[in-house]
Amino acid sequence: MIKRTLYFGNPAYLSTKYAQLEIRLPEVEKNKNLPESFKATAIKQIPIEDIGVVILDNKQITITQGALSALLENNVAVISCNEHRMPSGLMLPLAYNTTQSERFRHQIEASLPLKKQLWQQTIQAKIANQSAVLLLQRGLVCGNMEAWIKRVKSGDSENLEGRAAVYYWQNLFGHINGFNRDREGIPPNNLLNYGYAILRAVVARSLVSSGLLPTLGIHHHNRYNAYCLADDIMEPYRPYVDKLVAEIVDSGIDCSTLTTEIKSELLSIPVTDVVINGRRSPLMIGVGITTASLYKCYSGELRKIAYPTMKND
């Protein structure tokens, strides 16, 4: 089942009633001139079991503890945005899998050679999808990137990920004067940051569903990063965000500010089509397949992570 992504960019009262998220609007609730019958019709309710991601993007949003608890119990990723209206925090359930401790043990005891092999697969999948984006968006046949895919060694000891990134960004947004991929850089970095934040939440949520710790990465090990594994696993999915951002930029829309229109486009990321093992599915479902296969790699049931391939799109 495809879970819904809910975005709240205006003041709202969020609570729960009968296992549903109840949404009330302050401007309606406080308006004494409106009839009670109209106020009642303005109340919206959404089944919590249908929700996958909630984005809170306004300082005047009030959410009850009961609503937060219900959302987390249903493995909903709750994203909080800062004063710049950019994602700044992520809430996930502490546990959501019935065999949690066993899965943690397999993850923690994973050998270094296994982690290096998994990172090799991850980088190969990422570069392959980056190459596909350049072909789809810029018409470039990237023989060099295809060669780099084959040369990626265990643990990517030659840092072919970095070499591919330089070539990739130069050709994807090289027509934008002064562009470099940098969180604090010029647009469309703002769009990329927002899209990656949504993607990160989707991946972290799925890792929890698969009984894995998002903190313990296979490659990323920043002591200040609580989502190292999410940052690892999202790498081959980043090109899907890049492709969407490139389409927005190419449409001629002013990207200097993250407008509601642009955010609406980026919020479609969880339902973007991906292809895994020859089967098409929404990205949120695909990520679930990926994280489930990752656990099986930890447990010894599989030797390869199931990542999406954009070549079949």
TIKOLRO-892512 format. One record per residue (C-alpha): x, y, z. Coordinates in steps of 0.02 Angstrom, whole numbers, plus 50000, padded with zeros to 5 digits. Each point is the difference from the previous one (the first is absolute). Layout:
<nodes>
px = X | py = Y | pz = Z
...
</nodes>
This chain:
<nodes>
px = 50000 | py = 50000 | pz = 50000
px = 50065 | py = 50173 | pz = 49953
px = 50010 | py = 50110 | pz = 50154
px = 49950 | py = 50183 | pz = 49988
px = 50118 | py = 50147 | pz = 50025
px = 49915 | py = 50143 | pz = 50091
px = 50069 | py = 50177 | pz = 49993
px = 49941 | py = 50136 | pz = 50119
px = 50060 | py = 50172 | pz = 49948
px = 49866 | py = 50104 | pz = 50087
px = 49942 | py = 50013 | pz = 50182
px = 49907 | py = 49843 | pz = 50054
px = 49940 | py = 49903 | pz = 50151
px = 50045 | py = 49815 | pz = 49986
px = 49927 | py = 49870 | pz = 50117
px = 49930 | py = 49824 | pz = 49994
px = 49824 | py = 49934 | pz = 50003
px = 49945 | py = 49820 | pz = 49968
px = 50173 | py = 49950 | pz = 49933
px = 49998 | py = 50144 | pz = 49877
px = 50103 | py = 50158 | pz = 49989
px = 49880 | py = 50144 | pz = 50025
px = 50044 | py = 50166 | pz = 49918
px = 49923 | py = 50163 | pz = 50056
px = 50039 | py = 50173 | pz = 49932
px = 50026 | py = 50140 | pz = 50129
px = 49930 | py = 50135 | pz = 49886
px = 49839 | py = 49901 | pz = 49989
px = 49993 | py = 49948 | pz = 50183
px = 50027 | py = 50177 | pz = 50065
px = 49883 | py = 50088 | pz = 49880
px = 49844 | py = 50043 | pz = 50100
px = 49908 | py = 50055 | pz = 49844
px = 49998 | py = 49827 | pz = 49923
px = 49855 | py = 49883 | pz = 50040
px = 50040 | py = 49841 | pz = 50097
px = 49935 | py = 49895 | pz = 49857
px = 50133 | py = 50073 | pz = 49884
px = 50136 | py = 49974 | pz = 50131
px = 49952 | py = 49818 | pz = 50013
px = 50018 | py = 49973 | pz = 49812
px = 50174 | py = 50081 | pz = 50005
px = 50068 | py = 49863 | pz = 50115
px = 50097 | py = 49869 | pz = 49902
px = 50041 | py = 49824 | pz = 50057
px = 50128 | py = 49881 | pz = 49924
px = 50028 | py = 49819 | pz = 50055
px = 50170 | py = 49993 | pz = 50084
px = 50035 | py = 49829 | pz = 49925
px = 49998 | py = 50083 | pz = 49827
px = 50138 | py = 50125 | pz = 50044
px = 50186 | py = 49975 | pz = 49969
px = 50077 | py = 50173 | pz = 50020
px = 49940 | py = 50159 | pz = 50085
px = 50088 | py = 50166 | pz = 49969
px = 49970 | py = 50141 | pz = 50125
px = 50050 | py = 50163 | pz = 49915
px = 49924 | py = 50140 | pz = 50102
px = 50038 | py = 50070 | pz = 50173
px = 49815 | py = 50012 | pz = 50039
px = 49963 | py = 49815 | pz = 49984
px = 49939 | py = 49920 | pz = 50161
px = 50011 | py = 49810 | pz = 50012
px = 49945 | py = 49901 | pz = 50152
px = 50105 | py = 49870 | pz = 50088
px = 49865 | py = 49874 | pz = 49959
px = 50017 | py = 50038 | pz = 49815
px = 50190 | py = 49986 | pz = 50004
px = 49990 | py = 49836 | pz = 50094
px = 49872 | py = 49928 | pz = 49879
px = 50103 | py = 50053 | pz = 49849
px = 50159 | py = 49922 | pz = 50068
px = 49910 | py = 49840 | pz = 50051
px = 49949 | py = 49984 | pz = 49818
px = 50178 | py = 50030 | pz = 49939
px = 49966 | py = 50172 | pz = 49929
px = 50154 | py = 50108 | pz = 49972
px = 49966 | py = 50173 | pz = 50071
px = 50106 | py = 50141 | pz = 49927
px = 50013 | py = 50169 | pz = 50085
px = 50056 | py = 50153 | pz = 49902
px = 50097 | py = 50151 | pz = 50064
px = 49971 | py = 50187 | pz = 49981
px = 50069 | py = 49990 | pz = 49823
px = 49867 | py = 49869 | pz = 49961
px = 50132 | py = 49867 | pz = 49971
px = 49992 | py = 49827 | pz = 50083
px = 50100 | py = 50006 | pz = 50162
px = 49940 | py = 49851 | pz = 50103
px = 49935 | py = 49824 | pz = 49980
px = 49901 | py = 49893 | pz = 50121
px = 49990 | py = 49810 | pz = 49982
px = 49938 | py = 49859 | pz = 50112
px = 50130 | py = 49917 | pz = 50112
px = 49944 | py = 49828 | pz = 49946
px = 49881 | py = 49935 | pz = 49868
px = 50053 | py = 49821 | pz = 49964
px = 49952 | py = 49844 | pz = 50098
px = 50176 | py = 49925 | pz = 49991
px = 50088 | py = 50163 | pz = 50040
px = 50141 | py = 49936 | pz = 50113
px = 50046 | py = 49858 | pz = 49883
px = 50009 | py = 50120 | pz = 49853
px = 50104 | py = 50123 | pz = 50100
px = 50121 | py = 49860 | pz = 50042
px = 50023 | py = 49950 | pz = 49818
px = 50027 | py = 50182 | pz = 49953
px = 50124 | py = 50034 | pz = 50139
px = 50098 | py = 49840 | pz = 49968
px = 50015 | py = 50029 | pz = 49811
px = 50181 | py = 49977 | pz = 49948
px = 50106 | py = 50137 | pz = 49924
px = 50023 | py = 49903 | pz = 49835
px = 49810 | py = 49984 | pz = 49986
px = 49976 | py = 50187 | pz = 50030
px = 50132 | py = 50040 | pz = 49868
px = 49913 | py = 49887 | pz = 49875
px = 49832 | py = 50080 | pz = 50037
px = 50076 | py = 50173 | pz = 49977
px = 50075 | py = 49944 | pz = 49834
px = 49826 | py = 49947 | pz = 49942
px = 49927 | py = 50164 | pz = 50062
px = 50122 | py = 50108 | pz = 49904
px = 49983 | py = 49897 | pz = 49843
px = 49811 | py = 50022 | pz = 50007
px = 50017 | py = 50187 | pz = 50035
px = 50118 | py = 50033 | pz = 49854
px = 49891 | py = 49895 | pz = 49884
px = 49848 | py = 50105 | pz = 50043
px = 50099 | py = 50162 | pz = 49984
px = 50053 | py = 49945 | pz = 49827
px = 49818 | py = 49965 | pz = 49957
px = 49949 | py = 50174 | pz = 50059
px = 50129 | py = 50082 | pz = 49886
px = 49936 | py = 49898 | pz = 49854
px = 49817 | py = 50037 | pz = 50037
px = 50020 | py = 50185 | pz = 50042
px = 50151 | py = 50055 | pz = 49899
px = 50011 | py = 49869 | pz = 49862
px = 50176 | py = 49951 | pz = 50055
px = 50064 | py = 49824 | pz = 49971
px = 50124 | py = 49984 | pz = 50143
px = 50124 | py = 49866 | pz = 49952
px = 50118 | py = 50060 | pz = 50136
px = 49870 | py = 49975 | pz = 50137
px = 49956 | py = 49828 | pz = 49933
px = 50186 | py = 49957 | pz = 50010
px = 50011 | py = 50067 | pz = 50178
px = 49856 | py = 49888 | pz = 50053
px = 50103 | py = 49847 | pz = 49954
px = 50154 | py = 50069 | pz = 50087
px = 49920 | py = 50030 | pz = 50169
px = 50092 | py = 49890 | pz = 50125
px = 49948 | py = 49935 | pz = 50169
px = 49972 | py = 50151 | pz = 50112
px = 50026 | py = 50116 | pz = 49849
px = 50183 | py = 50016 | pz = 50049
px = 50037 | py = 50109 | pz = 49847
px = 49857 | py = 50120 | pz = 50040
px = 49918 | py = 49982 | pz = 49830
px = 49843 | py = 50068 | pz = 50081
px = 50088 | py = 50168 | pz = 50017
px = 50068 | py = 49997 | pz = 49823
px = 49829 | py = 49959 | pz = 49930
px = 49920 | py = 50138 | pz = 50104
px = 50114 | py = 50134 | pz = 49927
px = 49958 | py = 49948 | pz = 49822
px = 49816 | py = 49976 | pz = 50041
px = 49967 | py = 50172 | pz = 50076
px = 50101 | py = 50089 | pz = 49866
px = 49891 | py = 49925 | pz = 49866
px = 49832 | py = 50002 | pz = 50087
px = 50002 | py = 50182 | pz = 50056
px = 50158 | py = 50065 | pz = 49916
px = 49896 | py = 50123 | pz = 49900
px = 49960 | py = 50093 | pz = 50162
px = 50137 | py = 50128 | pz = 50029
px = 50090 | py = 49970 | pz = 50165
px = 49911 | py = 49838 | pz = 50044
px = 50086 | py = 49875 | pz = 50113
px = 49915 | py = 49866 | pz = 50101
px = 50005 | py = 50077 | pz = 50174
px = 49867 | py = 50007 | pz = 50135
px = 50028 | py = 50187 | pz = 50015
px = 50024 | py = 50028 | pz = 49814
px = 49895 | py = 50091 | pz = 49873
px = 49837 | py = 49928 | pz = 49931
px = 49952 | py = 49867 | pz = 49959
px = 50097 | py = 49941 | pz = 50154
px = 49849 | py = 50054 | pz = 50103
px = 49889 | py = 49882 | pz = 49901
px = 50124 | py = 49858 | pz = 50015
px = 50013 | py = 50026 | pz = 50188
px = 49812 | py = 49994 | pz = 50021
px = 49981 | py = 49848 | pz = 49890
px = 50139 | py = 49906 | pz = 50086
px = 49922 | py = 50037 | pz = 50171
px = 49838 | py = 49919 | pz = 49944
px = 50094 | py = 49852 | pz = 49926
px = 50101 | py = 49980 | pz = 50160
px = 49841 | py = 49993 | pz = 50104
px = 49926 | py = 49867 | pz = 49886
px = 50158 | py = 49894 | pz = 50010
px = 50018 | py = 50020 | pz = 50189
px = 49818 | py = 49951 | pz = 50024
px = 50025 | py = 49845 | pz = 49894
px = 50157 | py = 49949 | pz = 50095
px = 49902 | py = 50005 | pz = 50162
px = 49864 | py = 49894 | pz = 49918
px = 50133 | py = 49873 | pz = 49953
px = 50062 | py = 49994 | pz = 50180
px = 50164 | py = 50089 | pz = 49967
px = 50088 | py = 50142 | pz = 50090
px = 50009 | py = 50154 | pz = 49886
px = 50150 | py = 50059 | pz = 50102
px = 50122 | py = 49859 | pz = 49960
px = 50059 | py = 50024 | pz = 49822
px = 50093 | py = 49888 | pz = 49880
px = 50111 | py = 50145 | pz = 49946
px = 49948 | py = 50165 | pz = 50081
px = 50065 | py = 50009 | pz = 50179
px = 49982 | py = 50182 | pz = 50052
px = 49987 | py = 50002 | pz = 50189
px = 49876 | py = 50144 | pz = 49990
px = 49887 | py = 49916 | pz = 49871
px = 49852 | py = 49901 | pz = 50067
px = 49954 | py = 49935 | pz = 49827
px = 50161 | py = 49930 | pz = 49927
px = 49917 | py = 49844 | pz = 49929
px = 49860 | py = 50102 | pz = 49924
px = 50131 | py = 50110 | pz = 49916
px = 50084 | py = 49843 | pz = 49932
px = 49845 | py = 49916 | pz = 49931
px = 49927 | py = 50157 | pz = 49922
px = 50151 | py = 50025 | pz = 49886
px = 49933 | py = 49903 | pz = 49849
px = 49832 | py = 50087 | pz = 50025
px = 50072 | py = 50177 | pz = 49995
px = 50001 | py = 50003 | pz = 49808
px = 49810 | py = 49988 | pz = 50003
px = 49997 | py = 50163 | pz = 50098
px = 50131 | py = 50074 | pz = 49882
px = 49895 | py = 49955 | pz = 49849
px = 49846 | py = 50081 | pz = 50072
px = 50096 | py = 50158 | pz = 50046
px = 50076 | py = 50006 | pz = 49825
px = 49825 | py = 49990 | pz = 49925
px = 49943 | py = 50144 | pz = 50112
px = 50152 | py = 50106 | pz = 49952
px = 49980 | py = 49961 | pz = 49816
px = 49818 | py = 50054 | pz = 50005
px = 50059 | py = 50179 | pz = 50028
px = 49923 | py = 50023 | pz = 50173
px = 50091 | py = 50123 | pz = 50113
px = 50090 | py = 49889 | pz = 50125
px = 50074 | py = 50137 | pz = 50108
px = 49863 | py = 49968 | pz = 50129
px = 49915 | py = 49839 | pz = 50051
px = 49823 | py = 50045 | pz = 49955
px = 49847 | py = 49898 | pz = 50042
px = 49994 | py = 49946 | pz = 49817
px = 50178 | py = 49934 | pz = 50005
px = 49975 | py = 49915 | pz = 50168
px = 49846 | py = 49915 | pz = 49930
px = 50107 | py = 49928 | pz = 49860
px = 50134 | py = 49940 | pz = 50123
px = 49870 | py = 49921 | pz = 50112
px = 49964 | py = 49877 | pz = 49860
px = 50168 | py = 49915 | pz = 50032
px = 49927 | py = 49858 | pz = 50107
px = 49883 | py = 49950 | pz = 49857
px = 50127 | py = 50018 | pz = 49859
px = 50011 | py = 49841 | pz = 49898
px = 50155 | py = 49893 | pz = 50021
px = 50047 | py = 49830 | pz = 49928
px = 50075 | py = 49864 | pz = 50109
px = 50033 | py = 49825 | pz = 49935
px = 49902 | py = 50043 | pz = 49843
px = 49844 | py = 50052 | pz = 50096
px = 49932 | py = 50176 | pz = 50008
px = 49939 | py = 50072 | pz = 50165
px = 49987 | py = 50166 | pz = 50092
px = 50164 | py = 50056 | pz = 50079
px = 49934 | py = 49976 | pz = 50177
px = 49961 | py = 49818 | pz = 49961
px = 50166 | py = 49979 | pz = 49911
px = 50096 | py = 50064 | pz = 50150
px = 49911 | py = 49869 | pz = 50105
px = 50062 | py = 49865 | pz = 49881
px = 50176 | py = 50071 | pz = 50014
px = 50004 | py = 50005 | pz = 50190
px = 49925 | py = 49826 | pz = 50013
px = 50137 | py = 49934 | pz = 49886
px = 50131 | py = 50091 | pz = 50104
px = 49946 | py = 49906 | pz = 50155
px = 50011 | py = 49837 | pz = 49905
px = 50178 | py = 50046 | pz = 49952
px = 50039 | py = 50026 | pz = 50184
px = 49920 | py = 49833 | pz = 50047
px = 50089 | py = 49905 | pz = 49861
px = 49844 | py = 49963 | pz = 49897
px = 50054 | py = 50111 | pz = 49855
px = 50163 | py = 50066 | pz = 49930
px = 49934 | py = 50150 | pz = 49906
px = 49891 | py = 50150 | pz = 50044
px = 49848 | py = 50028 | pz = 49889
px = 50024 | py = 50175 | pz = 49931
px = 49897 | py = 50089 | pz = 49866
px = 50063 | py = 50020 | pz = 49824
px = 49948 | py = 50152 | pz = 49899
px = 50052 | py = 49922 | pz = 49835
px = 49837 | py = 49905 | pz = 49990
px = 49893 | py = 50155 | pz = 50033
</nodes>
